[in-house]
Amino acid sequence: MRLLPRRFAPYVYGTIQAAITTAVATAIATGQLTGFSVLFLERWALAWLVAWATMLPVVVLVAPLIERVVRALTTREPVESAKPRG
């Protein structure tokens, strides 16, 4: 299996995250709106494909901004001394 260079990690993460999130959200919405009938899988698959295609660019493009906001709102924890206490 060929692996992608690490510089593509944010895009791989965004792709997987968008796929999982939209799969769960559209399954819930499709089930609530149409019921879990024989046609559920077909309806859900179409809804998921549209939602994923819409959200993927948003997730990938917004991820760097979110990372900067998270860094601005958090701080590094001080490194604990390696010496045992007591």
C-alpha positions in Angstrom: 0.0 0.0 0.0 1.4 3.4 -1.0 1.3 6.0 1.6 0.8 9.7 1.1 3.5 12.2 2.3 2.8 13.6 5.8 2.1 17.1 4.3 -1.2 15.7 3.0 -2.4 14.6 6.5 -4.8 17.5 7.0 -6.5 16.7 3.7 -6.7 13.0 4.6 -8.1 13.8 8.0 -10.6 16.2 6.6 -11.8 13.7 4.0 -12.3 11.0 6.6 -13.9 13.3 9.1 -16.3 14.7 6.6 -17.2 11.2 5.4 -18.0 9.9 8.9 -19.8 13.0 10.1 -22.0 13.4 7.1 -22.7 9.6 7.0 -24.0 9.7 10.6 -25.9 13.0 10.2 -27.6 12.0 6.9 -28.5 8.5 8.3 -30.3 10.1 11.2 -32.0 12.7 9.1 -33.0 10.2 6.4 -34.4 7.8 8.9 -36.4 10.5 10.7 -37.8 11.9 7.5 -38.5 8.8 5.5 -38.5 5.9 8.0 -36.3 2.9 7.8 -38.0 1.2 4.8 -36.6 -0.8 2.0 -35.6 2.4 0.2 -33.7 3.8 3.2 -30.3 2.7 1.9 -30.8 4.2 -1.5 -32.2 7.5 -0.1 -29.5 7.7 2.5 -26.7 7.0 0.0 -27.8 9.8 -2.2 -28.2 12.2 0.7 -24.8 11.2 2.1 -23.1 11.7 -1.3 -24.5 15.2 -1.7 -23.7 16.2 1.9 -20.2 14.8 1.7 -19.5 16.6 -1.6 -20.7 19.8 0.0 -18.9 19.5 3.3 -15.5 18.2 2.1 -14.3 21.5 0.6 -15.6 23.3 3.7 -13.8 21.0 6.1 -10.5 21.1 4.2 -10.6 24.8 3.6 -11.6 25.8 7.2 -9.3 23.3 9.0 -6.3 25.6 9.0 -8.4 28.4 10.5 -9.7 26.1 13.1 -6.2 25.0 14.0 -5.1 28.6 14.4 -8.1 29.4 16.6 -7.4 26.3 18.8 -3.7 27.3 19.2 -4.8 30.8 20.1 -7.2 29.5 22.8 -4.9 27.0 24.3 -1.4 27.0 25.8 1.3 24.4 26.1 1.3 22.7 29.4 4.6 23.1 31.4 6.9 20.1 31.1 6.9 18.3 34.4 10.3 17.8 35.9 11.7 14.3 35.4 12.9 14.2 39.1 10.6 12.1 41.4 8.8 14.1 44.1 9.2 13.5 47.7 
